[in-house]
Amino acid sequence: MLASTGFYAGLNLCVKKLSYLPALELLFFRSAVSFIICGLGIWHAGVYFFGTNHKWLMVRGITGVFALWMYFISIQNLPLASAVSIQYTSPVFTAIFATFLLSEKMNKWKWIFFMISVVGVFLIKGIDPRIEIKFVLVGLASAICSSIAYNAVRKLHKTEHPLVIIVYFPMFALPVSGFYCLFNWVDPLGWDWALAILMGILTQAGQLCMTKAIQLERLENVTFLNYAGIIFALILGFSFFGEVFDWISLCGMFLVMAGIFLNLFERKKEDLVIQE
């Protein structure tokens, strides 16, 4: 999951650098590359392309499309760290949905640790008077759709190959984004073609790592590690776009990391109890 977070940090940087391109066009580039890589991987693995649990594969594909589309819009219209911070409320929604969809239980301490990290998120950049409320709502909608997609992946962990789960995203994204691009295409400039293609490669790597992590571990124990991406966003936002942060942001970073490590420590204690 940490590797996935690093790949997605690179994706965020590419999306921000390509802000002059429509979000659905970026989605098209990302989906086209992912579909090619997934198709070759599925063929090499010798597994059935369309999988078996079609209901949850479709849920994963549809919610993934809406999540990434809205996420790209928020990145293009908000400071990078603000967009990432809002998106990273998704583990909270993931845990809530998991209690209903997967019957996964969370003790009170884990809820408290979640809240610590959420407070940290908004201290970093989540509450910013410079941003428009409509883009905040778009970011939150993206987080909710992501949480449903995470639960769908977890539902599929015993029946589907990771690449089959991933390929359902471009299967739904390509027709939608392709139709849009037919009438609203904007040519990337110069080396931006390379960035557009790199987006697809980075996302594919991030998706593969994330899918494998979710298949192998309880949702609240791995999606929590997504919060490390906020640190990447702060560093990249400052380095490439001059986005600065003050001592309040530093306090937020501390709270985010504290929530992560407290959650992992609680998980370790649970494992020891089970072993005993």
Buried (B, 14 or more C-beta within 10 A) or exposed (E): BEBBBBBBBBBBBBBBBBEEBBBBBBBBBBBBBBBEBBBEBBEEEEBEEEBEBEEBBBBBBBBBBBBBBBBBBBBBBBBBBBBBBBBBBBBBBBBBBBEEBBEBEBEEBBBEBBEBBBBBBBBBBBBBEEBEEEBBEBBBBBBBBBBBBBBBBBBBBEEBBBBBBBBBBBBBBBEBBBEBBEEEEEEBEEEBEEBBBBBBBBBBBBBBBBBBBBBEBBBBBBBBBBBBBBBBBBBBBBEEBEBEBEEEBEBBBBBBBBBBEBBBEBBEEBEEEEEE
